[in-house]
Amino acid sequence: MSTGDPAREVLNDSCQDLMLICENVRDTFDKAILKFKTEAGLSSMDIKK
């Protein structure tokens, strides 16, 4: 038995945090790919996503 927040609320908060982390990882990845392509002088057609 828990005396803290209801399990549903904790799970919802955790899922929201996970979603934000995933969005941040995707944004960081996309920026790294763009930087790589720019520095290598490649067009978007040269490398498939």
Sequence and secondary structure as in RCSB ss.txt:
>XXXX:A:sequence
MSTGDPAREVLNDSCQDLMLICENVRDTFDKAILKFKTEAGLSSMDIKK
>XXXX:A:secstr
  SSS HHHHHHHHHHHHHHHHHHHHHHHHHHHHHHHHHHT  TTTS  
